[in-house]
Amino acid sequence: MGINHMLLSKCRWLFDELPKFCPHIMKQSKAQSLIESLTNTGVGVVISLVANAIIMPMVGLPISVTQNITITVIYTIISVTRSYIVRRYFTHLKR
């Protein structure tokens, strides 16, 4: 049994057993999920803007506000896409 198979079986177990122990976790409305997702993304955007403004000059890469916003938008799109794909994958595992 490979490591991937072991991880997948543990993930399946977690998704099967979690509702039994934490039923409140699985009872989020679609509106609540949307609000949570938008809040999470908004917080990530703010953190990214601040981090880029601090870190880029520290490593010798001066960055303009426009560049900072562009980089943040690109990474936000990548992050939202990644999150969606992972969520859909785990939803598929549960079926």
Residue pairs with C-beta under 8 A, 6 or more apart in sequence:
8 93
11 90
11 93
12 93
12 94
15 90
15 93
15 94
16 94
18 25
18 26
19 25
19 26
28 36
41 76
41 79
41 80
44 76
44 79
45 72
45 76
48 71
48 72
48 75
48 76
49 68
49 69
49 72
52 63
52 68
52 71
52 72
53 63
53 68
56 62
56 63
56 68
57 63
63 71
